[in-house]
Amino acid sequence: MVHDDPELQDAISRYAQRYRPKPRRGQAALTVALVVLHAALVVETWLSWLRMAQALEMCIADICGYPAAVDRTFWVAIPAGAALLVIDLAVTAYLMFRRRRAFVVPIAGCCVQLALFAVTALLLADAGSA
């Protein structure tokens, strides 16, 4: 049989060792730090939404703004940020398990979270000025 050949088995094992991904401890630490940063950005987006919404509360009580915009910003700030963090965690864990380069995913998640924060701030600014 072909599989009984020791030279072939040796060649297969050498080939497999050469192309097996090596553990990257520095990249794993960077990935975990970036996921923690993304979680901190999500919490900061939530807290900023609460602060900005409370600042508009006086204006909304006098009907000087657009109250429905505050409701829309809730969906941008809180559930969308939480869903993005869950997706970030799932994809990062999968890539780390497969020993692939995973630190790119939290970087992209942080960028999208900052965009969500900017959209939240713009929508709340629109709610107070309408």
Secondary structure, DSSP 8 states (H G I E B T S, - for coil): -GGG-HHHHHHHHHHHHHHS----HHHHHHHHHHHHHHHHHHHHHHHHHHHHHHHHHHHHHTT-S-HHHHHHHHHHHTHHHHHHHHHHHHHHHHHHHTT---THHHHHHHHHHHHHHHHHHHHHHHHHH-
